[in-house]
């Protein structure tokens, strides 16, 4: 599911940046988890659409990425 959250909602979420961010302006994402949803956005342009996933989908993605050597 892809959704554009309102500015007020995105400000209220507790966003955290990927631990793989080098801090040098490269590719990076931010994640905010809340009951029933995990929100993902581009940390360099927080005004663009937010991807919203069910927690099970996020867990599957993270597990895949960890096991495939992507991260």
N, CA and C of each residue as an Amber inpcrd file, in Angstrom:
protein
   213
   0.8410000  -1.1660000   0.0000000   0.0000000   0.0000000   0.0000000
   0.8910000   1.2350000   0.0000000   0.6360000   2.1760000  -0.8550000
   1.3770000   3.4310000  -0.8870000   0.4130000   4.5470000  -0.5100000
   0.8380000   5.4050000   0.3960000  -0.0500000   6.4660000   0.8570000
   0.7250000   7.7470000   1.0610000   0.0610000   8.8450000   0.8420000
   0.6260000  10.1570000   1.1690000   0.0210000  10.5570000   2.5010000
   0.8060000  10.5730000   3.5280000   0.3200000  10.9990000   4.8300000
   0.3180000  12.5140000   4.8930000  -0.5870000  13.0700000   5.6500000
  -0.6130000  14.5170000   5.8000000   0.5990000  14.9720000   6.5770000
   0.9930000  16.2130000   6.3940000   2.1520000  16.7600000   7.0860000
   2.0380000  16.6390000   8.5890000   0.8480000  16.8620000   9.1400000
   0.6560000  16.7830000  10.5790000   0.9160000  15.3650000  11.0850000
   0.4210000  14.3800000  10.3770000   0.6090000  12.9950000  10.7890000
   2.0730000  12.6070000  10.7090000   2.7580000  12.9650000   9.6240000
   4.1630000  12.5770000   9.4930000   5.0290000  13.2490000  10.5510000
   4.6700000  14.4520000  10.9840000   5.4430000  15.1180000  12.0280000
   5.2450000  14.4430000  13.3730000   4.0710000  13.8460000  13.6070000
   3.7860000  13.2010000  14.8760000   4.4430000  11.8250000  14.9920000
   4.8320000  11.2250000  13.8780000   5.4760000   9.9200000  13.9170000
   6.9200000  10.0530000  14.3930000   7.4260000   9.0330000  15.0480000
   8.8220000   9.0200000  15.5020000   9.6720000   8.3730000  14.4120000
  10.2400000   9.1910000  13.5310000  11.0390000   8.7120000  12.4080000
  12.4590000   8.4300000  12.8660000  13.0540000   7.3640000  12.3360000
  14.4710000   7.1290000  12.5780000  15.1330000   6.7460000  11.2680000
  16.3770000   7.1890000  11.1360000  17.1360000   6.9850000   9.9010000
  17.8070000   5.6200000   9.9220000  17.9860000   5.0620000   8.7530000
  18.6500000   3.7790000   8.6200000  20.0180000   3.8070000   9.2900000
  20.3460000   2.7240000   9.9810000  21.6570000   2.6340000  10.6160000
  22.7710000   2.5030000   9.5870000  22.4190000   2.2390000   8.3420000
  23.4070000   2.1250000   7.2680000  23.6780000   3.4640000   6.5910000
  23.0750000   4.5270000   7.0800000  23.2930000   5.8550000   6.5130000
  24.6970000   6.3290000   6.8680000  25.4070000   6.7830000   5.8670000
  26.7680000   7.2660000   6.1000000  26.7900000   8.7180000   6.5300000
  25.6620000   9.4100000   6.4110000  25.6260000  10.8120000   6.7980000
  26.2680000  11.7380000   5.7910000  26.5840000  11.2190000   4.6070000
  27.2450000  12.0540000   3.5950000  26.3060000  12.4350000   2.4560000
  24.9990000  12.3430000   2.6900000  24.0430000  12.7530000   1.6680000
  23.7020000  11.6720000   0.6640000  24.1390000  10.4430000   0.9020000
  23.8340000   9.3510000  -0.0110000  22.4110000   8.8520000   0.1630000
  22.1300000   7.7300000  -0.4700000  20.7960000   7.1450000  -0.3840000
  20.4880000   6.7680000   1.0590000  19.2890000   7.1060000   1.4990000
  18.9100000   6.7720000   2.8490000  17.4010000   6.8120000   3.0000000
  16.9050000   5.9840000   3.8880000  15.4810000   5.9730000   4.1920000
  15.2850000   6.1960000   5.6790000  14.0790000   6.6570000   6.0160000
  13.6580000   6.7820000   7.3990000  12.4330000   5.8960000   7.5890000
  12.2930000   5.3660000   8.7810000  11.1960000   4.4610000   9.1000000
  10.5110000   4.9440000  10.3700000   9.1920000   4.8240000  10.3900000
   8.4040000   5.1060000  11.5900000   7.4270000   3.9500000  11.7740000
   7.5080000   3.2990000  12.9120000   6.6150000   2.1740000  13.1890000
   5.5520000   2.6050000  14.1870000   4.3510000   2.1420000  13.9590000
   3.2530000   2.3630000  14.8830000   2.3780000   1.1140000  14.8350000
   1.4690000   0.9560000  15.7630000   0.6410000  -0.2510000  15.7600000
  -0.0770000  -0.4390000  14.4180000   0.1580000  -1.5680000  13.8000000
  -0.5370000  -1.8970000  12.5620000   0.0730000  -1.3750000  11.2870000
   1.1800000  -0.6160000  11.3690000   1.7720000  -0.0680000  10.1400000
   3.2350000   0.3040000  10.3540000   3.9970000   0.1940000   9.2720000
   5.3740000   0.6860000   9.2320000   5.4420000   1.6410000   8.0490000
   5.8930000   2.8600000   8.3040000   5.9590000   3.8980000   7.2740000
   7.4170000   4.0860000   6.8640000   7.6550000   4.2340000   5.5660000
   9.0070000   4.3890000   5.0300000   9.0130000   5.6080000   4.1240000
  10.0370000   6.4590000   4.2510000  10.1370000   7.6430000   3.3960000
  11.5930000   7.9280000   3.0560000  11.7780000   8.7610000   2.0510000
  13.0970000   9.2280000   1.6310000  13.5560000  10.2870000   2.6270000
  14.6980000  10.0770000   3.2520000  15.1640000  11.0310000   4.2610000
  15.6420000  12.3490000   3.6500000  15.9600000  12.3340000   2.3620000
  16.4420000  13.5540000   1.7170000  15.3060000  14.4530000   1.2430000
  14.1300000  13.8830000   1.0250000  12.9680000  14.6620000   0.5870000
  11.7370000  14.1110000   1.2930000  11.4900000  14.6020000   2.4890000
  10.3980000  14.0880000   3.3010000   9.0320000  14.5720000   2.8380000
   8.9900000  15.3820000   1.7930000   7.7020000  15.8770000   1.2920000
   7.0680000  14.9210000   0.2800000   7.8140000  13.9440000  -0.1880000
   7.2640000  12.9980000  -1.1650000   6.4500000  11.9180000  -0.4570000
   5.7580000  11.1060000  -1.2440000   4.8700000  10.0830000  -0.6960000
   5.5910000   9.1400000   0.2550000   4.8510000   8.6730000   1.2250000
   5.3270000   7.7140000   2.2120000   4.7880000   6.3420000   1.8280000
   5.6210000   5.3280000   1.9000000   5.1790000   3.9550000   1.6710000
   4.7430000   3.3970000   3.0180000   3.5360000   2.8680000   3.0790000
   3.0110000   2.2900000   4.3080000   2.8250000   0.7980000   4.1160000
   3.4110000   0.0290000   5.0200000   3.3760000  -1.4290000   4.9390000
   2.7640000  -2.0270000   6.2010000   2.1810000  -3.2060000   6.0510000
   1.7870000  -3.9620000   7.2250000   3.0610000  -4.4570000   7.9020000
   3.0590000  -4.5690000   9.2280000   4.2710000  -5.0140000   9.9240000
   4.8180000  -6.3420000   9.4000000   3.9460000  -7.2650000   9.0100000
   4.4060000  -8.5530000   8.4950000   5.1710000  -8.3810000   7.1830000
   4.7340000  -7.4650000   6.3460000   5.4270000  -7.2000000   5.0820000
   6.7970000  -6.5820000   5.3510000   6.8790000  -5.6760000   6.3140000
   8.1570000  -5.0620000   6.6740000   9.1150000  -6.1220000   7.2180000
   8.6140000  -6.9840000   8.1010000   9.4500000  -8.0520000   8.6550000
   9.9860000  -8.9650000   7.5550000   9.1310000  -9.2920000   6.5850000
   9.5580000 -10.1440000   5.4770000  10.6370000  -9.4580000   4.6540000
  10.4710000  -8.1630000   4.3850000  11.4680000  -7.4100000   3.6190000
  12.8070000  -7.3690000   4.3510000  12.7710000  -7.0340000   5.6310000
  14.0140000  -6.9380000   6.4210000  14.7060000  -8.3030000   6.4760000
  13.9300000  -9.3650000   6.6770000  14.5060000 -10.7110000   6.6960000
  15.1370000 -11.0750000   5.3690000  14.4580000 -10.7410000   4.2680000
  14.9980000 -11.0030000   2.9380000  16.2920000 -10.2290000   2.7240000
  16.2710000  -8.9450000   3.0510000  17.4580000  -8.1050000   2.8360000
  18.6470000  -8.6070000   3.6600000  18.3960000  -9.0020000   4.8980000
  19.4760000  -9.4850000   5.7650000  20.0530000 -10.8050000   5.2520000
  19.2010000 -11.6690000   4.7490000  19.6500000 -12.9950000   4.2890000
  20.2330000 -12.9810000   2.8870000  19.9680000 -11.9290000   2.1240000
  20.4600000 -11.8940000   0.7510000  21.7640000 -11.1240000   0.5940000
  22.2390000 -10.5610000   1.6910000  23.4810000  -9.8100000   1.6250000
  23.3030000  -8.3910000   1.1370000  22.0620000  -7.9320000   1.0150000
  21.7830000  -6.5710000   0.5620000  22.2640000  -5.5710000   1.5790000
  22.1220000  -5.9130000   2.8620000  22.5410000  -5.0040000   3.9300000
  23.7070000  -5.5730000   4.6780000
